[in-house]
Amino acid sequence: MPPILLIHGSCHGAWCWRDVLPHLPGATAIDLPGHGADKTPIADVTLDLYVEAILDAITTPVHLVGHSMAGYPITAAAERAPEKIAALSYVCAYVPRSGLSLADMRRAGPSQPLLEAIEISPDRDSFTFRSDMLTEKLYHDCPAETVDYARQNLTPQAITPQASPLVVTARSAALPKRYILCEADRAIPPAYQTSMSAGWRDIRRLNSSHSPFFSVPEPLAKALS
């Protein structure tokens, strides 16, 4: 089995995988630029920079896992260096459509339930999640302590990476892929997750919110193993 590399979603960091890592021996998680402990200025954060961080963390081919918005950087990493990727897993994540940005795909969905929880910065370079809507939108089935932990660690999300279109080719499309569909998700509609993964052979379902790493960490680890 290839080692697993875990990539977080918007506003999160490597910290969000804390409850999953004990169930995935040998797995690692990294902070993308501008997230977690990484202090890259928001204005410097790009999708290409995300890709560089992911590829720099790989020394041997990995099973690359992306949550939510990380569907874009993991796919982009596979486009740039498919030889470093043994497989891709999308955890309630956006699956890029060639030529579209993540923002384009969000708007193309059947609904945008997370939109009301997003606050854009005055300079329009980043966004954050409204603190009063965190539980409802992201963590409704997670322990209260965990929600407090997340609230203390969330960081602003650079908008530029999510506004950057990605061209998808056979370089990434030919790799083995898995989708972890979260059936109680209030951020990315489960129906949209179903359509993005339509036709895939390996689809696994969890009765979880948008944050299965907190709500069902052990079942999520099993689904990724």
Secondary structure in CASP SS format (residue, H / E / C, confidence):
PFRMAT SS
TARGET T0000
AUTHOR 0000-0000-0000
METHOD secondary structure of the structure
MODEL  1
M C 1.00
P C 1.00
P C 1.00
I E 1.00
L E 1.00
L E 1.00
I E 1.00
H C 1.00
G C 1.00
S C 1.00
C C 1.00
H C 1.00
G C 1.00
A H 1.00
W H 1.00
C H 1.00
W H 1.00
R C 1.00
D C 1.00
V C 1.00
L H 1.00
P H 1.00
H H 1.00
L C 1.00
P C 1.00
G C 1.00
A C 1.00
T E 1.00
A E 1.00
I E 1.00
D C 1.00
L C 1.00
P C 1.00
G C 1.00
H C 1.00
G C 1.00
A C 1.00
D C 1.00
K C 1.00
T C 1.00
P C 1.00
I H 1.00
A H 1.00
D H 1.00
V C 1.00
T C 1.00
L H 1.00
D H 1.00
L H 1.00
Y H 1.00
V H 1.00
E H 1.00
A H 1.00
I H 1.00
L H 1.00
D H 1.00
A C 1.00
I C 1.00
T C 1.00
T C 1.00
P C 1.00
V E 1.00
H E 1.00
L E 1.00
V E 1.00
G E 1.00
H E 1.00
S H 1.00
M H 1.00
A H 1.00
G H 1.00
Y H 1.00
P H 1.00
I H 1.00
T H 1.00
A H 1.00
A H 1.00
A H 1.00
E H 1.00
R H 1.00
A C 1.00
P H 1.00
E H 1.00
K H 1.00
I E 1.00
A E 1.00
A E 1.00
L E 1.00
S E 1.00
Y E 1.00
V E 1.00
C C 1.00
A C 1.00
Y C 1.00
V C 1.00
P C 1.00
R C 1.00
S C 1.00
G C 1.00
L E 1.00
S C 1.00
L H 1.00
A H 1.00
D H 1.00
M H 1.00
R H 1.00
R H 1.00
A H 1.00
G C 1.00
P C 1.00
S C 1.00
Q C 1.00
P C 1.00
L C 1.00
L H 1.00
E H 1.00
A H 1.00
I E 1.00
E E 1.00
I E 1.00
S C 1.00
P C 1.00
D C 1.00
R C 1.00
D C 1.00
S E 1.00
F E 1.00
T E 1.00
F E 1.00
R C 1.00
S H 1.00
D H 1.00
M H 1.00
L H 1.00
T H 1.00
E H 1.00
K H 1.00
L C 1.00
Y C 1.00
H C 1.00
D C 1.00
C C 1.00
P C 1.00
A H 1.00
E H 1.00
T H 1.00
V H 1.00
D H 1.00
Y H 1.00
A H 1.00
R H 1.00
Q H 1.00
N H 1.00
L C 1.00
T C 1.00
P C 1.00
Q E 1.00
A E 1.00
I C 1.00
T H 1.00
P H 1.00
Q H 1.00
A H 1.00
S C 1.00
P C 1.00
L E 1.00
V C 1.00
V C 1.00
T C 1.00
A H 1.00
R H 1.00
S H 1.00
A H 1.00
A C 1.00
L C 1.00
P C 1.00
K E 1.00
R E 1.00
Y E 1.00
I E 1.00
L E 1.00
C E 1.00
E C 1.00
A C 1.00
D C 1.00
R C 1.00
A C 1.00
I C 1.00
P C 1.00
P H 1.00
A H 1.00
Y H 1.00
Q H 1.00
T H 1.00
S H 1.00
M H 1.00
S C 1.00
A C 1.00
G C 1.00
W C 1.00
R C 1.00
D C 1.00
I E 1.00
R E 1.00
R E 1.00
L E 1.00
N C 1.00
S C 1.00
S C 1.00
H C 1.00
S C 1.00
P H 1.00
F H 1.00
F H 1.00
S H 1.00
V C 1.00
P H 1.00
E H 1.00
P H 1.00
L H 1.00
A H 1.00
K H 1.00
A H 1.00
L H 1.00
S C 1.00
END
